[in-house]
Amino acid sequence: MKLGEKISKLRLLEGTARGLGRELTQTEVSNGIRDEFGGRISQSYLSQIESGVRPHLTSTSRQLLARYFRVHPGYLVDDPEVHMPIKPRRERDDEVDLWLVEASEAFRHDPELSRALLAIAKHEQSRECLMLLGSLVENRLLIDRLVAQIAPPPAAKRRRRTTREEA
């Protein structure tokens, strides 16, 4: 994926994450970087990057954009050209990311779930993240232990209440 495509995709994901239901404009990104970090990236510079007129970012611009979009600075470069048929995989990854963004919007009434779906969509290997999650879910004992760390199961809550009432 080219750098310009990545910036465009990040604007879509960030706009959705901020509850706008649309991609952020280049001007909104420029203003956000100025307001949030005191940095300066012009709308025209972003336009040149996204259109491919400017194929590379300056180090300062890369750092500001990485902070703004909460991605690793190394993500903000062109992916290497590989002479293998990888286009179907990229198309599939894009489909997965769009599906996750749509699901995040559908579950915006559940902010934690919505944020989790967007976090996976923003990951450069979102498909692999979902496959890993599927593998984890198959290990019931591991899932029970992880869930217990987040919140005790409802039965345990009820038991504690009963014990307190009896005391």
Buried (B, 14 or more C-beta within 10 A) or exposed (E): BBBBBBBBBBBBBBBBBEEEEEBBBBEBBBBBBBEEEEBEBBBEBBBBBBEEEBEEBEEEBBBBBBBBBEBEBEBBBBBEEEEEEEEEEEEEBBEBBBBBBEBBBEBBEEEEBBBBBBBBBBBBEBBEBBEEEEEEEEEEEEEEEEEEEEEEEEEEEEEEEEEEEEE
